[in-house]
């Protein structure tokens, strides 16, 4: 995974290095110099330094970055039905609070295998499908059709705005929009994110 991230970084190396004195350019150079990096080595060289804006970034190490960004910090505060599916052999998510930190809104599923977003299975017509699609859709259907709960905040009707975003009345900063195949790059290259 570290090498795949390095390839992605290489694809954007020129844009990230326009000002050689900038900390992002320096982190880019450092990450590009790594030989067959692990994800942790890549994150130490680049992501922990240039992965976001100050004041949180830069972090002194990948471990500090992981600690700060961990969802463990937020599980107890979730107030909507939430399903998390993780794999024991995930090289990225190394700890999962198996009881959802006793939060009644949270259901945690832990599979024996699957890696990081893996969970592939044989599909119809010789295709390969992700195993998680079915339980995720079943969970969404269950929550939408069968679970009755009191809303935390007063919500409104769902509408499509003038730019095609689905929004809820009273929540103008939140929304979703179908944008098509986000794996296809703007240069026409396919699967530039494959393997991440």
Secondary structure as UniProt FT lines:
FT   HELIX           2..11
FT   HELIX           13..16
FT   TURN            20..21
FT   HELIX           23..32
FT   HELIX           39..42
FT   HELIX           43..47
FT   HELIX           48..50
FT   TURN            54..56
FT   HELIX           62..69
FT   HELIX           71..73
FT   HELIX           75..77
FT   STRAND          82..87
FT   TURN            88..89
FT   TURN            98..99
FT   HELIX           100..102
FT   TURN            104..105
FT   STRAND          106..111
FT   TURN            115..117
FT   STRAND          120..122
FT   HELIX           124..126
FT   STRAND          128..130
FT   HELIX           132..145
FT   STRAND          158..160
FT   TURN            162..163
FT   STRAND          166..168
FT   TURN            169..170
FT   TURN            172..173
FT   TURN            182..183
FT   TURN            186..187
FT   TURN            192..195
//
